[in-house]
Amino acid sequence: MNFKEELSARTAQAEDIIKKYLPKEEGYQKTVVEAMNYSILAGGKRLRPILMQETFRLFGGGGEVVEPFMAALEMVHTYSLVHDDLPCMDDDEYRRGRKTTHVVYGEGMAVLAGDGLLNYAFETAAKAFEISGDGETLRRVAKALSVFAKKAGIHGMIGGQTADIEAEDRETKGLEHPVTEELLLFIHEHKTAALIQSAMMTGAILAGAEEEEIRQIEKCAYNIGIAFQIQDDILDVTSSLEVLGKAVGSDEKNHKTTYVTLKGMEQAKKDVESLSEEAVAILASCSGRNEFLEELVRQLVSREK
């Protein structure tokens, strides 16, 4: 298996699926749709849709029922980035190598574009009901939609973002109760790992995985998400705008406590590797086998952007 070629092919396939479900740029709401599409078509690794599709395949899934969820998850992910980049949040001017949405369209339209992507994500995911051919598939779609919603909401990504903002406020104002490792892991689990859990659990559910298998995939995705975020913290220190596609050093600029500042660079790198290897071991223990998915998880250890 040539991993780079396989990854390129899967990324292109995910890109095509996402484009198929994008809204048309027309009507009086045309500007916000343009801003939505500008945001989601800015490129990116399409990691979450790929993880969803490959987990779907791992458990023997077939057909197009997973595709609306793949597009919908990338919409949720993109909306979170649009809002993260706003001046009231991280105040970043570059994302995926080009100007962020609020820089191009203004703050108000960027807020609406994020809102639009979040709402349209659920419109899109619901289209899976239309292509469900039997009662069992309908049941799986309903269950997947429930997981999808929870992992994006107050008990998932938004919950993590809330804890992150409050932690930043305390540090910026020099208040007591600094960020602990426990709080930081809560933030990483909910702000980052939740959408990866959404991707892999949704894929498993749609394919008909058993409850215990779904629980194992949730743990696997937790490891991947934590490792991914730690690596992101590492890259914010070691990478560059040209390589990463966004400004580096933003964590230090915003006085953020990260895994690197808490544990040190050497330990952070070791933990990324151990978390990823445990995730691969869980995948290898599943009834099916997906060597590409296992290698994809390993590559998160050494990614440079």
N, C-alpha and C positions, 0 to 999 in steps of 0.2 A: 504493500500500500504506500503510495506517495502521498503523505499527509497534506502537504501544501496544495497539491492539485485537488485532492478530495475536499479540503476546506474551501478552496476557491469555488469549486462547483457547488457546494452546499450554500455558500454565501450568496452566490448568484441566484440560486433557486429561491432562497429566502427573500432576496431583494425583489424578485419577480412576483412572489406571493404578496408581499407588502404593497407593491405598486398596484396590483390588481384590486386591492380593497381601499385605495385612497379615494377621498371625496373629490368630486368635480369642482373645478374653480369657475363658478358661475353664480349669477344672481347678486342681490344686494350684499350678501355675506361673502362675496368673492375674496375680499382682502384677508379675512381671517382664515379662509381655506388655503389661500396662497401661503400665508405664514405657517400654517400647520404643515403643508407639504414641503415648504422650504426646510422646516425643522427636521422632518423625518427622512428627507432625501439627502441630508447632509453627509451621508455615508455611515461609517461605523462598522463594528465587527459583526453585528446581527447575531451576537452570541446567544441571546435568550431564545429567539425563534429556532435557532439551530439546535440548542439543547432540548427544546420541546420536541422537535421533529425526531431527533435521534433517540430520545427516551421512548417516544411513541413506537419507533421501529424496534427498539430493544425488547419491548414486550409484545411484539408481533402485530402492531397496528398497521393498517393499510387504508387506502382511500384518502379522500380530501377533507374529512371531518376535522382534522387538526389544523387545517390552513387558516380558517378565520381566527382561531385562537393565536396562531403565530403572528398574524398581522396585528391583532388587538394588543398583544403583549408588547410589541415594539412601539405601538402608539402610547401605551402607558409609560413605558420607559422613556420615550422621547418627551412626553409632557413633563415628566419629573425633571429632565435636564433643562428644558426651557424655563421652568420656574426656578430651578437651582441657580441658573445663570443671572437672574434678575438682580438689580442693585440692592434690593432689600434682603437678598439671600447671599450668594457667594460673590456676586458682582464680577462676573467673568465676561470678557469681550470676545473670546474665541472658543469654539466648540467644534471638534472634528475637523480642525484645520481651517475653518472659515468663521466669519463674524457671527456672533450669536443672534438669536431671533430678536431680542429687545434692541440690539444695536441697529438692526436693519429696519425693523417695523415699528419701533417705539415700545415703551414699557406696557402701555395699556393694551396694545394689540398682542403683545407677547403673552400677557396674562390670559387673554381670550383664546389665543392659539393653544395654550396649555389646557385650558378648560375644554376647548373643542376636541382636542386629542383624547382626553380622558373620557368624555361622553361618547365620542365616536368609537372608541375602543369597545364599549359595551354594545353599541349598535352592531359592530362588526362581529364580535364573539357570538352574539345571538343568532347570526346567520348560520351557525353550525346546526341549529335546529332544522333549518330548511333542507339540509342535505343529509339528515339522519334518516336512514331507511327503515328502521324498526324500533320497537319499544325499548330494547336493551341499549341501543345507541343513544336514544333520547335520554334515558336515565343517566348514562355516562356524561352526556353533554351538560345536563343539569348539575351534576355533581362537580364537574370540572369548572363550570361557571361560578359555583359557590366558592371553591378554592381560589379561583382567579380573583374574585372580588375581595375576599378576605385578605389575601396577601398584598393587595394594592392599597388597602384602607387603613383605618386607625389601629388595627391589630397587626398591621404589616408595615409597608413602606412609609405611610404617613405618620404612623406612630414612631418609627425610627427617626424621621425628619424632625418631629416635634422634640424628641429628646436631644437631638443634635443641636437644634437652634438654642434650646435652653442651656445646654452645656457651653456653647459658644458665648452666650450672653454672660454667664457667670465668669468665664475666663477673661473676656474683654473688659468687664467691669471690676475685675480683681476681687470677686466675692469669694467667700469660703466654700468648702465642699468642692474641691477640684474634681475633674473627671477621673474616675477610677477605671481599672481594667474591666470590672463587671459592667459599668455603664457603657464603656466603649464597645464591648462585645454586644450589648443589647442594641446599641445604635447600628453596628455593622450587621447584626442578624436581621434587623427589621428594615433598615434603609437600603441595604444591598442584597443580602441573601434572600430576602422574601420574594423578590421577583424571579430569582433563579429557582427557588423552591416552586413558585407558581409555574414556571416553564416546565420543569421536570415532572412535577406531580400531575399537572394537566395532561402532559404527554402520556404518562403511565395510566391515568384514569381513563382517558379516551381509548387506550388500547385494551382495556379490560384487566389491568393488573389487580392482584388480590390486595386486601387491606394491609397485610404485613409488608408486602412489596412496596406499597405506596409509602408506608412509614419509613422503610429503609431508604427510599429515594428522597424523602424529605430530609433525612439525616445527611445523606450524600450531598444534597444541594446546599445544606447549611455549611458544610465543610468547604464546598466550592466557593460559596458566597463570601465567607470569612477570608479565605485565602485570596480571593480576587480583590477584596477591599484592602487587605494588608499590602498586596502587591501594588495597588494604586497609591497607597501611602508611600511606599518605597520609591515609586516612579516620580512622585511629586518632589522628591528630594534629589533623585539621581538623573532624571531625564531632561529633555529640552522641549521648547515649543515646537521645533521642527519635527522632532520624533513623535512627541505625544499628541500634537494637534491641538493643544490648549495650553494656557499659561501654566508654568510650573512655579513652585514656591508659594502657591496660594494658601496652603495650610499654615505656613509660617506667617504670611502676611495677615491672615485672619486670626492669628493666635490660637490655632486649633491644636488640642492634644490629639495625637495620632498613635497608632500602635508602635510606630517607630520611635516616637519621643518617650513612650512608656517603657518599651522593652529593649530598645536599641536595634540598630540595623542588623547585626549578626543574628540575633534571636528572631527578629521578624522574618528574615529569609529562611531560617530553619523551620519556623512554624508554617510558612507558606508551603514548604515542601512536604512536611508531615501531614498537614491537613489534606493536601491534594492526593497523596499516596493512600490515605485512608479512604478517600472518596473513590479512588480507582478500585480499591479492594472491595468496596461495597458493590460497585458495578459488576466486577468480575464474578461476584457470588450470585448474581441474578440467574434465573433459569435460562434466559437467552444470553447472547453475547454480542457486543457492539464494540469492536476494536477501535473504530474511529472515535467513538465517544470517549473511550478510555484515554486515547492519545490526546484528544482535545483538552481533557482535564489536566493532563500532565503539562501541556503547553502553557497553561496559565501560570505555571511556576516561572517560566523564563521569558514571558512576554515583555516587550519593550514599549508597548503602547496600548 
